[in-house]
Amino acid sequence: MSGKFVRASKYRHVFGHPPKKELWYENVKVTLNAWDSNLIKTNGEFISVNWNTSAGGSFAVIPVKEHGKVPDVVPLFRGHTAQVLDTDFDPFDDYRVASSSDDAKIGIFQIPKDYTFFHRETDEEGEARDVHPVKMLAGHGRKVGHILFSPVAKDVLASSSLDRTIKIWNIETGKDEITLAHPDMVTSMSFSYDGNYLATVARDRKLRVWDIRAQNIVSECKAHEGAKSQRVVWLGNSNRLVTSGFSRISERQVALWDSFELEKGPLGKFYTVDQAPGVLMPFYDDGNKILFLVGKGDGNIRYYELQDDQLYELSEYLSTDPQRGFAAAPKRKLNLKDNEIMKCFKTVIDTCIEPISFYVPRRSEAFQHDIYPDAPSDKPALTADEWFGGKSVEGPLLINLKDLYEGSEMILRPAKKQEPKKEEPKKEEPRKEEPKKEEPNSNGVLTSEKTVDKLLKKSSDLDTLNDVEDPSKDTSGWDDDENDPKPKTPRVASKTDSKELRTKEDVKQPSFSSEKMKEPSERQSSKEEPKNEGPQEEFGRSSRKEPSKEEYDTKTGTKPLKLEQSAEKLSALVYSLEGVVEKLTRANLENSERLELLEAKIEHLLSREESH
């Protein structure tokens, strides 16, 4: 036995799959500007790309369905007088996109319904028919580095600038209704699920959570100590945040936070990823509780499952093609028939865009309810006037993805806020004295035959325990021999002991190990967890909390088995298997002896014939 157990999860075998080369977007001219943004964005219908142009500022919009090599001359979205730094699609209008630029302005563009990228359109004079903004928003004093639409309210847009402010715009009126002043430039921001709060990280290395309409800071703390840019993302329908940044010695880190109690520090300390120099771009899938980490300058995409305020490593998508830009499509644009849980796009050497899909490997052709919960729709929950007027909702309007799967009419559902589970104080229970158990002697032989009978009876009773844990359920703990102390390995019985075991023909040998037959709560409680002495933990190997109360088996009406009883069961299984091995070994030896006798007889007969 290796002593290492894999944490059961329905996402343990999620894999990333790149399509054929014919489905790439080639001859793309991604901007060479060194500004730290995602460079590309997508809404599942279109991909916006910060375009490399010699004069002025522009970006391109590529329809997702138009694959292949991009023509040398293409229609562009023009209107800025300086480089475009960031773009974002309106979540409630697939044909509207916003852009921010080095000219301190924000452009609002409407994509034509008959828009095409590969077939260049010209006007009456033969000039390129580029797309121009329907509205320009001006109010920042310096370049606008990042923009982000509200997840719940129509026509509400946030923008961050080098003038050290974040402005909340009413696009319909063109006015910046709210200004959030920072002591330094903001490098990343993220709306809460209900759109009432905004998380920001700035160059002063501070993480802040703002009550937007009250224009005050709810909570703040110092985040990562490294000097490079940090990122923040709100973890869906929860009060948790995740940040990515660098340590003082330039190690890439990730940390989980309670958004309203940042002063208490990260949950579980900082997780060290590696020592690569590129910024980590976090993307969170709220439906599946999976965090994707995309490194700038490398081709790897790591993904982790969030469970009980811990990040558990699932796997890694490896590629030799480095990415500088990355974008993820909304859940309603996934291929539900193939169990796709993530559709994304990444830039390759600034000349190509490669689509990548992540799948849960399943053969069932029915709709998978457990991996496709309700997802945000393309309908706003509030108007801009309602939101600026103080009205709030629990989150965006949701759709049932099963309706999309079946092609039926989609019914909108209001979101419900998920409150974090509060831990109850543990109650100490009086320890019960257990009868002393007979142990094997120094030679590995049991002291009495009654003990053997008792162990064999317990091993045969394993079938009455609960069913084996289903790997598709994520209610199990994390087991790893690096975290666990040295297990108590049972002594192996001697040959004399094995002979006694072989006489018990009525023993029913279980087909599963006793560790697998145990309930998840028993497996967690049967392991001692090491204390976290250092300020950092290795990613995906955090300790788990043990249950404080004993639970009863609902099928058998008995208490969970103790550690000693589990050890006895393991001992019985080892003894039984040892008996089978011993039996096979002796049979093999007997066959070998017979073969040797037969060979000797043959040689004797041959020698007699030769002598005659």
TORKOL-448639 format. One line per 2 residues: number of its first residue (from 1); their letters; for each residue x, y, z of C-alpha. Coordinates in pm, 1 decimal, always signed. Example, Ala and Ser with C-alpha at 12.3 -4.5 7.8 and 13.67 -1.06 7.14 Angstrom:
REM TORKOL-448639
1) AS) +1230.0:-450.0:+780.0; +1367.0:-106.0:+714.0
END
This chain:
REM TORKOL-448639
1) MS) +0.0:+0.0:+0.0; +138.7:+339.2:-100.2
3) GK) -38.6:+533.3:+178.5; -153.7:+805.8:-63.4
5) FV) -521.6:+866.7:-132.7; -658.6:+1093.0:-405.1
7) RA) -923.6:+1346.2:-305.3; -1248.0:+1247.2:-472.4
9) SK) -1401.9:+1518.9:-688.9; -1619.7:+1523.6:-997.7
11) YR) -1377.9:+1777.8:-1147.1; -1064.5:+1572.4:-1082.6
13) HV) -1038.8:+1472.0:-1450.0; -1126.4:+1804.2:-1611.9
15) FG) -904.3:+1854.7:-1914.2; -830.9:+2132.0:-2160.8
17) HP) -862.0:+2055.9:-2529.5; -735.2:+2285.2:-2808.8
19) PK) -914.7:+2259.4:-3145.6; -756.9:+2196.4:-3482.9
21) KE) -537.6:+2460.8:-3638.0; -813.6:+2543.1:-3886.8
23) LW) -1024.1:+2683.7:-3600.8; -756.1:+2930.5:-3488.9
25) YE) -758.2:+3300.5:-3575.5; -431.8:+3370.9:-3755.6
27) NV) -256.3:+3683.7:-3881.5; -393.1:+3879.3:-3585.6
29) KV) -206.4:+4199.3:-3496.0; -219.4:+4220.6:-3117.9
31) TL) -94.4:+4550.6:-2977.1; +264.1:+4564.8:-2856.8
33) NA) +174.5:+4813.0:-2581.1; +314.6:+4693.9:-2247.5
35) WD) +10.5:+4804.9:-2044.8; -106.5:+4532.0:-1805.5
37) SN) -451.7:+4433.1:-1924.7; -601.3:+4115.8:-2070.7
39) LI) -556.3:+4251.4:-2428.9; -856.3:+4049.5:-2549.6
41) KT) -1215.5:+4008.6:-2426.1; -1503.7:+3789.5:-2539.4
43) NG) -1877.8:+3753.4:-2487.8; -1903.4:+3423.0:-2672.3
45) EF) -2022.8:+3591.5:-2994.6; -1728.7:+3825.3:-3058.3
47) IS) -1365.2:+3865.1:-2956.8; -1225.8:+4215.8:-2910.1
49) VN) -852.0:+4260.6:-2967.4; -638.8:+4563.2:-2884.6
51) WN) -502.5:+4618.5:-3235.0; -149.6:+4721.6:-3328.8
53) TS) -179.0:+5040.6:-3533.9; +78.4:+5302.2:-3625.6
55) AG) -137.5:+5609.5:-3568.6; -428.8:+5678.7:-3336.7
57) GS) -598.1:+5410.9:-3135.2; -819.3:+5125.3:-3252.2
59) FA) -927.2:+4772.8:-3172.9; -1070.3:+4487.6:-3375.2
61) VI) -1379.9:+4279.3:-3318.7; -1368.4:+3924.1:-3458.4
63) PV) -1688.1:+3714.8:-3482.0; -1623.5:+3383.6:-3304.5
65) KE) -1759.7:+3187.9:-3602.8; -1517.2:+3346.2:-3852.8
67) HG) -1210.4:+3123.8:-3816.7; -896.7:+3110.3:-4024.7
69) KV) -643.4:+3358.3:-4152.3; -735.9:+3721.7:-4100.5
71) PD) -698.4:+3945.6:-4409.9; -422.8:+4204.3:-4408.8
73) VV) -675.0:+4487.0:-4424.3; -973.1:+4456.1:-4189.8
75) PL) -1242.6:+4688.1:-4051.3; -1142.7:+4839.9:-3717.3
77) FR) -1320.6:+5021.1:-3437.9; -1173.9:+5370.6:-3443.5
79) GH) -1235.8:+5687.5:-3246.6; -950.3:+5723.9:-2998.0
81) TA) -651.8:+5946.9:-3059.2; -412.1:+5723.2:-2863.0
83) QV) -354.1:+5353.1:-2793.3; -651.0:+5145.1:-2675.7
85) LD) -563.5:+4989.7:-2338.5; -870.4:+4781.4:-2247.6
87) TD) -1211.5:+4672.5:-2377.2; -1520.5:+4511.8:-2228.6
89) FD) -1847.5:+4376.9:-2370.2; -2185.4:+4480.6:-2233.7
91) PF) -2321.1:+4168.4:-2053.9; -2677.5:+4269.2:-2153.1
93) DD) -2613.9:+4353.3:-2518.5; -2394.3:+4123.7:-2728.3
95) YR) -2354.8:+4399.1:-2989.6; -2219.6:+4670.9:-2761.7
97) VA) -1857.1:+4707.5:-2655.9; -1666.7:+4974.1:-2463.6
99) SS) -1300.2:+5074.1:-2491.6; -1060.8:+5278.4:-2280.3
101) SD) -757.0:+5458.5:-2411.2; -439.0:+5647.7:-2343.3
103) DA) -627.7:+5963.0:-2449.2; -818.3:+5957.1:-2113.5
105) KI) -1151.8:+5878.6:-2284.4; -1394.3:+5588.5:-2298.6
107) GI) -1562.8:+5490.7:-2623.6; -1900.7:+5317.0:-2652.3
109) FQ) -1940.6:+5125.5:-2979.3; -2238.6:+4949.9:-3134.1
111) IP) -2148.8:+4648.1:-3350.0; -2354.5:+4641.3:-3672.7
113) KD) -2597.5:+4350.0:-3701.8; -2451.4:+4256.2:-4042.3
115) YT) -2092.7:+4300.9:-3923.6; -1826.4:+4078.3:-4078.2
117) FF) -1453.4:+4074.7:-4026.9; -1317.3:+3872.8:-4316.9
119) HR) -1500.5:+4058.0:-4594.5; -1390.6:+4416.7:-4589.7
121) ET) -1670.4:+4663.2:-4656.1; -1610.8:+4994.1:-4830.1
123) DE) -1809.2:+5311.2:-4864.3; -1900.6:+5493.0:-5186.8
125) EG) -1550.8:+5640.6:-5210.8; -1382.3:+5302.5:-5168.5
127) EA) -1255.8:+5377.0:-4819.3; -1266.1:+5124.2:-4539.2
129) RD) -1596.3:+5118.4:-4354.8; -1466.7:+5128.3:-3998.6
131) VH) -1691.9:+5142.5:-3695.0; -1700.8:+5466.1:-3495.2
133) PV) -1823.0:+5523.7:-3138.9; -2179.6:+5622.6:-3067.0
135) KM) -2066.4:+5800.9:-2751.2; -1741.0:+5918.1:-2591.0
137) LA) -1712.9:+5954.2:-2213.8; -1468.4:+6215.5:-2086.4
139) GH) -1388.7:+6294.4:-1724.3; -1058.8:+6133.4:-1628.8
141) GR) -745.0:+6345.6:-1615.7; -503.9:+6078.9:-1739.3
143) KV) -506.9:+5750.9:-1932.5; -789.9:+5508.1:-1858.6
145) GH) -635.6:+5166.3:-1800.4; -929.2:+4937.0:-1716.3
147) IL) -1306.1:+4930.9:-1769.2; -1569.5:+4691.7:-1636.0
149) FS) -1946.9:+4667.7:-1682.0; -2177.0:+4611.4:-1384.8
151) PV) -2304.9:+4251.3:-1358.2; -2660.9:+4352.8:-1257.5
153) AK) -2742.5:+4705.7:-1382.7; -2780.7:+4824.1:-1740.5
155) DV) -2560.8:+5117.1:-1857.0; -2340.0:+5115.4:-1545.0
157) LA) -1965.1:+5110.4:-1617.6; -1657.9:+5135.3:-1390.6
159) SS) -1326.7:+5277.2:-1513.1; -985.4:+5316.0:-1348.2
161) SL) -727.0:+5574.8:-1445.2; -375.4:+5692.4:-1378.4
163) DR) -533.0:+5995.0:-1212.7; -579.2:+5755.5:-914.4
165) TI) -955.1:+5743.7:-932.7; -1226.4:+5498.3:-1024.9
167) KI) -1534.1:+5648.9:-1184.5; -1876.7:+5487.0:-1206.5
169) WN) -2051.5:+5602.0:-1523.8; -2412.8:+5625.7:-1629.2
171) IE) -2364.9:+5551.4:-1999.1; -2713.9:+5668.0:-2087.0
173) TG) -2647.8:+6021.3:-1956.5; -2271.6:+6014.6:-2018.5
175) KD) -2194.4:+6137.4:-1665.9; -1961.3:+5998.4:-1402.1
177) EI) -2196.5:+5975.8:-1105.6; -1950.4:+5834.9:-850.2
179) TL) -1575.1:+5883.9:-798.2; -1365.9:+5660.5:-572.3
181) AH) -1031.2:+5824.8:-494.3; -725.5:+5605.0:-432.6
183) PD) -378.6:+5698.8:-305.4; -219.5:+5524.3:-605.0
185) MV) -304.6:+5381.3:-946.8; -551.1:+5089.3:-949.0
187) TS) -420.1:+4777.1:-1124.4; -733.4:+4559.0:-1104.2
189) MS) -1096.1:+4574.3:-993.5; -1393.8:+4339.6:-965.0
191) FS) -1766.0:+4384.8:-891.5; -1940.7:+4182.1:-623.6
193) YD) -2213.7:+3939.1:-725.8; -2490.1:+4188.0:-637.9
195) GN) -2304.5:+4483.1:-792.9; -2309.6:+4688.7:-471.2
197) YL) -1940.1:+4652.3:-385.5; -1616.3:+4688.5:-576.4
199) AT) -1287.1:+4519.9:-486.4; -969.3:+4698.9:-597.3
201) VA) -592.5:+4652.4:-572.3; -351.8:+4936.3:-634.3
203) RD) +18.3:+5002.4:-664.4; +35.0:+5085.5:-295.1
205) RK) -14.6:+4705.4:-246.3; -345.7:+4760.5:-68.4
207) LR) -658.3:+4550.4:-121.9; -980.2:+4745.8:-67.3
209) VW) -1351.5:+4672.9:-77.1; -1573.4:+4973.8:-149.4
211) DI) -1940.9:+5032.4:-86.2; -1983.4:+5201.4:-423.2
213) RA) -2289.4:+5419.2:-367.4; -2183.2:+5516.8:-13.6
215) QN) -1835.9:+5595.1:-158.2; -1654.3:+5460.9:+145.9
217) IV) -1414.3:+5176.8:+217.7; -1574.8:+4879.1:+389.3
219) SE) -1249.4:+4695.1:+454.8; -884.2:+4719.2:+349.3
221) CK) -549.0:+4557.0:+415.8; -205.8:+4510.4:+268.6
223) AH) -209.8:+4231.1:+11.5; +97.1:+4082.3:-157.1
225) EG) +435.6:+4231.4:-71.9; +587.1:+4214.6:-421.3
227) AK) +624.7:+4530.0:-629.5; +467.0:+4388.7:-947.4
229) SQ) +102.8:+4429.3:-1045.3; -166.4:+4246.0:-851.8
231) RV) -502.8:+4113.8:-968.9; -830.1:+4063.2:-783.7
233) VW) -1150.7:+3876.3:-868.5; -1470.2:+3838.9:-667.6
235) LG) -1558.9:+3471.4:-620.0; -1911.6:+3473.5:-757.3
237) NS) -2205.4:+3448.7:-520.7; -2004.4:+3467.0:-198.4
239) NR) -1815.2:+3714.7:+15.9; -1479.0:+3571.0:-84.5
241) LV) -1206.2:+3730.9:-295.1; -896.4:+3589.5:-456.5
243) TS) -587.1:+3793.4:-536.9; -279.1:+3709.2:-737.5
245) GF) +53.9:+3881.4:-691.2; +415.2:+3836.1:-588.1
247) SR) +601.0:+3781.4:-264.0; +896.0:+3985.7:-147.3
249) IS) +1130.9:+3736.9:-318.1; +930.3:+3749.9:-645.1
251) ER) +738.4:+3424.1:-603.4; +398.0:+3415.1:-768.2
253) QV) +126.6:+3390.0:-504.7; -248.4:+3352.3:-469.7
255) AL) -454.4:+3430.7:-160.2; -816.5:+3392.8:-47.1
257) WD) -983.3:+3671.5:+152.3; -1302.3:+3742.9:+340.3
259) SF) -1413.7:+4054.3:+152.9; -1561.2:+4224.9:+460.6
261) EL) -1288.4:+4125.6:+706.2; -970.6:+4192.8:+512.5
263) EK) -793.3:+4311.1:+826.7; -779.3:+3951.0:+951.4
265) GP) -546.9:+3857.1:+666.5; -581.0:+3589.0:+399.9
267) LG) -774.0:+3269.5:+463.0; -513.9:+2995.4:+490.4
269) KF) -218.7:+3229.0:+437.7; -58.2:+3284.4:+96.4
271) YT) -31.7:+3001.0:-156.0; +294.3:+2994.2:-349.9
273) VD) +253.4:+2893.6:-715.7; +601.8:+2920.3:-869.3
275) QA) +877.6:+3171.2:-942.9; +788.8:+3270.1:-1301.6
277) PG) +801.7:+3645.2:-1374.6; +466.0:+3685.0:-1552.7
279) VL) +153.5:+3823.8:-1388.1; -112.1:+3563.9:-1297.3
281) MP) -455.3:+3639.2:-1447.0; -732.9:+3479.2:-1233.8
283) FY) -1065.4:+3367.4:-1383.8; -1336.5:+3216.3:-1164.1
285) DD) -1612.0:+2976.8:-1268.5; -1881.2:+3029.4:-1004.9
287) GN) -2101.5:+2743.9:-1127.0; -1830.6:+2481.3:-1076.7
289) KI) -1622.3:+2660.2:-807.9; -1307.3:+2634.1:-1019.9
291) LF) -1035.2:+2898.4:-1026.6; -825.7:+2923.6:-1343.4
293) LV) -482.8:+3088.0:-1319.5; -330.9:+3204.1:-1647.6
295) GK) +30.8:+3316.0:-1646.9; +147.1:+3595.1:-1875.5
297) GD) +454.5:+3493.7:-2071.0; +404.7:+3118.2:-2022.1
299) GN) +169.5:+2871.1:-2184.2; +36.5:+2703.7:-1869.1
301) IR) -317.4:+2728.4:-1735.6; -358.3:+2593.6:-1382.4
303) YY) -698.4:+2524.5:-1233.7; -805.3:+2462.8:-876.0
305) EL) -1126.5:+2369.5:-699.6; -1250.4:+2592.3:-419.8
307) QD) -1394.5:+2402.1:-125.8; -1427.8:+2498.9:+240.2
309) DQ) -1212.8:+2811.1:+191.3; -932.5:+2598.0:+50.0
311) LY) -790.3:+2570.0:-300.8; -722.7:+2216.0:-420.6
313) EL) -515.6:+2161.5:-730.5; -702.0:+1978.1:-1006.4
315) SE) -464.1:+1978.0:-1301.1; -274.3:+2197.2:-1544.5
317) YL) -308.9:+2269.8:-1914.9; +42.4:+2265.3:-2057.1
319) ST) +143.0:+2442.1:-2375.6; +466.6:+2556.9:-2531.9
321) DP) +291.4:+2859.4:-2685.4; +311.6:+3152.2:-2440.8
323) QR) +10.9:+3378.6:-2393.7; -4.1:+3750.1:-2324.8
325) GF) -379.4:+3791.2:-2349.3; -664.9:+3574.3:-2228.0
327) AA) -1046.9:+3587.9:-2224.5; -1328.8:+3362.7:-2099.7
329) AP) -1682.4:+3336.8:-2240.1; -1998.4:+3346.4:-2022.9
331) KR) -2164.7:+3020.8:-1918.2; -2462.0:+3061.7:-2150.8
333) KL) -2228.3:+3031.3:-2451.4; -2093.3:+2685.3:-2360.7
335) NL) -2143.1:+2363.9:-2553.6; -2366.8:+2185.9:-2304.4
337) KD) -2394.2:+1871.7:-2517.1; -2022.5:+1794.9:-2472.8
339) NE) -2006.3:+1882.7:-2100.1; -1795.8:+2191.0:-2168.8
341) IM) -1749.3:+2398.9:-1852.1; -1507.1:+2665.5:-1979.4
343) KC) -1464.3:+2828.2:-2321.5; -1169.0:+3060.9:-2349.4
345) FK) -928.6:+3223.0:-2594.3; -559.2:+3303.0:-2562.2
347) TV) -313.1:+3496.4:-2775.3; -15.7:+3309.9:-2923.1
349) ID) +300.3:+3508.3:-2999.2; +79.2:+3816.2:-3062.6
351) TC) -11.5:+3685.4:-3409.9; -274.8:+3417.4:-3338.2
353) IE) -570.3:+3357.0:-3110.0; -617.5:+2997.7:-2997.8
355) PI) -953.9:+2878.8:-2862.6; -939.5:+2629.4:-2573.2
357) SF) -1225.5:+2437.6:-2411.2; -1229.1:+2257.5:-2077.2
359) YV) -1450.3:+1950.4:-2037.8; -1576.2:+1718.3:-1766.2
361) PR) -1528.7:+1368.5:-1915.9; -1866.2:+1195.8:-1904.1
363) RS) -2038.9:+959.5:-2146.4; -2396.5:+1035.5:-2048.9
365) EA) -2596.6:+1215.7:-2315.6; -2846.4:+1360.9:-2066.9
367) FQ) -2825.3:+1710.3:-1919.6; -2576.5:+1723.2:-1632.0
369) HD) -2751.4:+1911.0:-1351.2; -2459.2:+1894.9:-1108.3
371) IY) -2212.1:+2074.7:-1336.0; -2458.6:+2321.8:-1486.9
373) PD) -2637.5:+2520.0:-1213.9; -2833.9:+2834.0:-1300.1
375) AP) -2617.5:+3093.5:-1475.4; -2642.0:+3473.0:-1526.4
377) SD) -2866.2:+3571.0:-1815.0; -2830.6:+3850.1:-2071.2
379) KP) -3112.1:+4051.3:-1911.6; -3037.1:+4327.2:-1656.5
381) AL) -3186.8:+4309.9:-1310.3; -3186.9:+4691.3:-1273.5
383) TA) -3174.3:+5002.1:-1487.3; -2904.4:+5262.4:-1434.9
385) DE) -3151.5:+5504.7:-1272.9; -3272.8:+5236.2:-1033.5
387) WF) -2919.4:+5139.2:-934.2; -2793.7:+5496.1:-885.0
389) GG) -3117.8:+5565.0:-698.0; -3019.5:+5309.1:-434.0
391) KS) -3219.7:+5003.8:-537.3; -3044.1:+4669.1:-482.3
393) VE) -3090.5:+4307.3:-584.1; -2929.1:+3984.7:-464.5
395) GP) -2754.9:+3929.3:-797.0; -2810.6:+3904.6:-1172.6
397) LL) -3117.1:+3743.4:-1324.0; -3049.6:+3373.1:-1379.0
399) IN) -3147.1:+3120.2:-1642.9; -3173.6:+2745.1:-1614.5
401) LK) -2916.7:+2600.1:-1851.6; -3139.0:+2296.5:-1901.5
403) DL) -3379.6:+2520.6:-2093.8; -3087.9:+2621.1:-2316.3
405) YE) -2984.4:+2256.9:-2350.2; -3333.0:+2152.1:-2462.0
407) GS) -3388.7:+2461.3:-2676.2; -3701.2:+2558.9:-2482.1
409) EM) -3807.4:+2905.4:-2371.7; -3578.8:+3037.9:-2100.4
411) IL) -3739.8:+3158.5:-1778.3; -3558.7:+3425.1:-1577.2
413) RP) -3506.5:+3366.6:-1204.6; -3388.2:+3615.9:-942.7
415) AK) -3059.2:+3536.6:-773.7; -3038.0:+3446.0:-406.9
417) KQ) -2747.1:+3557.3:-195.6; -2545.9:+3273.5:-45.1
419) EP) -2444.2:+3338.7:+311.6; -2122.1:+3181.6:+439.3
421) KK) -2163.6:+2893.3:+676.2; -2091.0:+2992.6:+1033.9
423) EE) -1886.0:+2748.7:+1231.3; -2041.1:+2636.1:+1556.2
425) PK) -1815.9:+2613.5:+1861.4; -1691.4:+2264.0:+1918.1
427) KE) -1826.9:+2083.0:+2220.6; -1593.7:+1860.9:+2407.6
429) EP) -1742.4:+1520.1:+2474.1; -1628.2:+1296.1:+2758.4
431) RK) -1391.1:+1028.8:+2648.9; -1520.0:+677.7:+2680.8
433) EE) -1288.5:+413.8:+2808.3; -1246.7:+142.7:+2552.4
435) PK) -1162.0:-218.3:+2634.9; -804.4:-313.4:+2580.2
437) KE) -741.3:-496.3:+2260.7; -499.6:-783.9:+2218.9
439) EP) -198.1:-688.4:+2012.2; +29.2:-908.3:+1805.9
441) NS) +342.5:-1019.8:+1983.8; +695.0:-933.7:+1872.8
443) NG) +700.2:-1218.6:+1622.2; +387.5:-1091.6:+1449.8
445) VL) +174.1:-1388.4:+1578.3; -155.6:-1313.6:+1750.2
447) TS) -172.7:-1408.3:+2116.5; -490.1:-1610.3:+2090.8
449) EK) -713.0:-1773.3:+1837.3; -1009.0:-1570.3:+1965.7
451) TV) -843.6:-1253.7:+1840.1; -811.9:-1408.0:+1492.9
453) DK) -1178.8:-1501.8:+1493.0; -1272.7:-1152.9:+1604.5
455) LL) -1069.0:-985.8:+1328.5; -1203.5:-1221.1:+1062.2
457) KK) -1557.2:-1151.0:+1173.1; -1498.1:-777.4:+1153.1
459) SS) -1347.5:-806.4:+804.4; -1650.6:-1004.6:+687.1
461) DL) -1883.9:-740.5:+830.7; -1743.1:-472.0:+602.0
463) DT) -2023.3:-533.4:+352.9; -2272.9:-392.1:+602.8
465) LN) -2107.2:-52.1:+597.3; -2222.2:+233.8:+377.2
467) DV) -2165.2:+229.8:+2.4; -1831.5:+336.8:-135.7
469) ED) -1798.0:+709.7:-179.7; -1907.4:+830.2:-520.6
471) PS) -1622.4:+1021.5:-690.5; -1878.7:+1245.7:-857.5
473) KD) -1962.8:+1397.6:-517.3; -1739.9:+1670.7:-378.7
475) TS) -1801.1:+1594.2:-11.4; -1473.0:+1429.2:+65.0
477) GW) -1151.5:+1540.3:+227.5; -803.3:+1587.5:+95.2
479) DD) -553.3:+1306.7:+165.1; -185.5:+1330.9:+89.8
481) DE) +111.8:+1161.3:+244.1; +300.9:+1489.5:+257.3
483) ND) +44.8:+1637.0:+497.2; -42.8:+1324.1:+689.7
485) PK) +179.1:+1194.1:+967.3; +327.8:+849.5:+926.1
487) PK) +39.6:+603.4:+920.2; +19.0:+325.3:+1169.9
489) TP) +96.0:+26.7:+950.7; -34.7:-304.1:+1083.7
491) RV) +208.9:-583.0:+1143.0; +204.6:-857.5:+887.4
493) AS) +127.4:-1200.4:+1021.8; +377.0:-1484.1:+998.2
495) KT) +333.5:-1803.2:+798.5; +195.5:-1991.5:+1098.3
497) DS) -64.2:-1722.8:+1140.0; -149.4:-1744.4:+770.5
499) KE) -213.6:-2119.8:+801.4; -468.5:-2052.4:+1074.4
501) LR) -637.0:-1793.7:+853.7; -655.5:-2032.6:+558.8
503) TK) -855.7:-2276.1:+765.8; -1136.8:-2024.0:+785.9
505) ED) -1308.8:-2098.5:+456.1; -1620.5:-1903.6:+540.7
507) VK) -1433.8:-1571.1:+547.9; -1577.3:-1327.9:+296.1
509) QP) -1299.9:-1115.2:+150.2; -1416.6:-763.8:+61.9
511) SF) -1341.7:-625.7:-282.7; -1265.1:-275.5:-157.1
513) SS) -1012.8:-143.3:+89.3; -1146.8:-47.0:+429.0
515) EK) -1027.2:+307.7:+377.1; -1255.6:+340.2:+75.2
517) MK) -1545.3:+180.7:+261.6; -1536.1:+446.0:+529.4
519) EP) -1751.3:+754.4:+520.3; -1582.2:+1086.5:+422.6
521) SE) -1616.3:+1222.7:+775.1; -1443.0:+910.0:+910.6
523) RQ) -1154.5:+940.9:+668.8; -1102.8:+1300.8:+770.6
525) SS) -1119.3:+1230.6:+1140.8; -879.6:+935.7:+1114.0
527) KE) -591.6:+1154.9:+1009.8; -391.1:+1392.1:+1224.1
529) EP) -320.9:+1722.6:+1058.1; +12.4:+1902.2:+1092.0
531) KN) +17.1:+2256.5:+1219.9; +91.6:+2532.5:+971.5
533) EG) +413.4:+2678.8:+1108.6; +521.2:+2895.9:+815.7
535) PQ) +350.6:+3200.4:+660.5; +306.4:+3016.6:+329.8
537) EE) +162.5:+2684.2:+226.1; +223.8:+2478.1:-78.4
539) FG) -61.9:+2531.5:-326.3; -337.7:+2273.1:-300.1
541) RS) -208.6:+2106.9:+19.0; -389.1:+2292.6:+293.1
543) SR) -514.6:+2119.4:+602.3; -882.6:+2038.8:+647.8
545) KE) -1096.3:+2098.1:+955.5; -1213.0:+1790.0:+1138.3
547) PS) -1573.7:+1747.2:+1248.0; -1625.7:+1805.3:+1616.2
549) KE) -1929.7:+1584.1:+1667.9; -1971.8:+1215.0:+1615.3
551) EY) -2223.8:+1131.6:+1346.1; -2424.2:+811.6:+1329.8
553) DT) -2444.6:+580.2:+1033.5; -2801.3:+618.6:+904.0
555) KT) -2807.2:+265.0:+761.0; -2660.2:+58.6:+1043.4
557) GT) -2741.3:+286.4:+1340.0; -2386.7:+256.0:+1468.5
559) KP) -2121.3:+513.0:+1550.4; -1832.1:+574.1:+1313.7
561) LK) -1543.4:+338.9:+1365.3; -1248.4:+455.3:+1569.7
563) LE) -890.7:+463.7:+1450.9; -800.0:+146.5:+1637.4
565) QS) -1091.6:-44.6:+1486.5; -988.7:+72.0:+1141.5
567) AE) -637.2:-50.4:+1209.1; -777.2:-387.4:+1314.1
569) KL) -974.4:-416.1:+993.6; -668.6:-335.0:+790.2
571) SA) -477.8:-595.2:+988.2; -741.6:-856.8:+917.6
573) LV) -735.9:-779.1:+548.1; -357.8:-797.5:+539.9
575) YS) -364.9:-1130.8:+720.6; -625.8:-1269.2:+481.0
577) LE) -430.7:-1154.4:+177.4; -112.6:-1292.9:+329.4
579) GV) -284.3:-1629.1:+358.1; -383.4:-1626.2:-6.5
581) VE) -32.7:-1526.6:-110.7; +115.4:-1799.4:+109.3
583) KL) -116.9:-2057.1:-44.0; -22.9:-1953.0:-396.5
585) TR) +345.7:-1950.9:-305.8; +333.6:-2303.3:-163.6
587) AN) +143.0:-2429.5:-467.9; +409.1:-2272.7:-687.6
589) LE) +684.7:-2440.3:-487.8; +511.9:-2777.2:-513.1
591) NS) +481.6:-2740.7:-888.2; +849.8:-2649.4:-908.5
593) ER) +943.3:-2958.5:-708.1; +734.4:-3180.3:-934.4
595) LE) +898.3:-3031.9:-1241.7; +1242.9:-3093.5:-1094.0
597) LL) +1154.1:-3459.5:-1018.1; +1018.9:-3502.7:-1369.5
599) EA) +1332.0:-3353.9:-1523.9; +1548.5:-3581.2:-1309.1
601) KI) +1355.8:-3888.7:-1426.4; +1387.0:-3783.2:-1788.7
603) EH) +1761.3:-3732.5:-1753.5; +1793.1:-4071.6:-1583.6
605) LL) +1603.5:-4243.4:-1865.9; +1811.7:-4067.7:-2130.3
607) SR) +2136.1:-4165.3:-1960.4; +2024.0:-4531.9:-1948.2
609) EE) +1939.7:-4531.4:-2318.5; +2277.4:-4380.2:-2404.4
611) SH) +2460.1:-4642.6:-2195.1; +2280.7:-4923.2:-2385.2
END
